[in-house]
Amino acid sequence: MRLKQAGTAVVAAVTVLLAAGCTPDEGNRPGGDLKGVGSGSECVIAAPVKVGLVLSLTNGAAFAGEYQKQGLELAFKQLNERKGVHYEVLLEDDETSPDKGVAVYEKLINTDRVSVLVGPTLSSVAFPAFGDAQEAGVPAIGISTTAEGIPQLGDYIFRDSLPEQYALAASIPAAKQALNLKTVAILHDSVDEFTSSAYTTMKETLEHEGIRIVEDESFKTTDTEFGAQLGKVAAAKPDAVVLSALPGATIPLVKQARSMGISSPIVGGNAFNSPFMIGKLGEAAENLIVGGAWSASSGTTGNEDFINAFTAAYGRAPDQFAAQAFTAAQLIDVAVRADCDGNREAIKDNLGQILELDTILGSLSIDEDGEVYQKPVVQMVKDGRLTLLDR
Ligand code: 1QQ
């Protein structure tokens, strides 16, 4: 993990930029005086620090985007109640579309000239959008983008979204132990970048755990009929099903599986961390197992206050997506206050040096690639609620 390795980081950044034949665009720098006086809780910055949020507020990924919006709104409201640094938040809807995501990223970078970006919601939107942030030299934080390779897009790219790789490395062994798993069937959406990446990780983890894959079927993001694939799964009689899908396909797929008599536990990817999806599935959601970044039952620093404040503000309990979004605002504030500087370079440098920070996700660090480190949780749906699975 990196702490104050600025020399190497700068050389690496320059090398990458020279190799790409470009330098961060000076013309779109944030306006106002963003270099403050003092540091930490005493830091005072004259100009507002502009933060661009890009979230899926409509279409397929709005199930997560709406919670993220509220988590971020709550966090920046609380941060703005503190003295010294004022955050001006600019929110854009990427409509769950890579093209729209890139368009609003470019607007926030070049027209609004934000200091830092948060989101987008989906990995498939993040891949092209983060490329633009990297090229422009604007730090960007993924809050739910769990696919492999996201932080490696460049040294301005960070995430506090637990990679699927680590979530599955926890959930598959936990399921194996709790359910004495020997065989599974895998089903996956082969179009979406997050679900395809998770599928590869699932297979690797299953192989590593010595669990035999007795059926391996795929489908498309927009599919709604899964009879053919589920027929093969039923015939293979696996101890459990491992599913990599977004909610749009998960909901009909799990319902059809249950109505065809497939009652085995289903181990899923990050989309399962959604109470929206669990609510839509009703009874069919029982025994779904998922690894994730946050649990309402975790005794992490500030978790209870966060849950209470969120519930009071929005009339519903937060989910993992809200918790990760809330945490991103905290990371930005820590990075800004570290050198009392709201400029892009300072935020980028200090985000990359976060080490064992106490957050509602637990103790959290960010390594030199911009990758997050935290302890995963494993949960199972019991009586309609995500409940910690004993490990
Ligand atoms: C990704 C995800 C999605 C499930 C977030 C909503 O993990 O796209 O990476």
Residues whose N, C-alpha, C, O or C-beta is under 5 A from the ligand:
A	BS01	1QQ	A64 T121 L122 S123 S124 S144 T145 T146 A147 F194 N270 A271
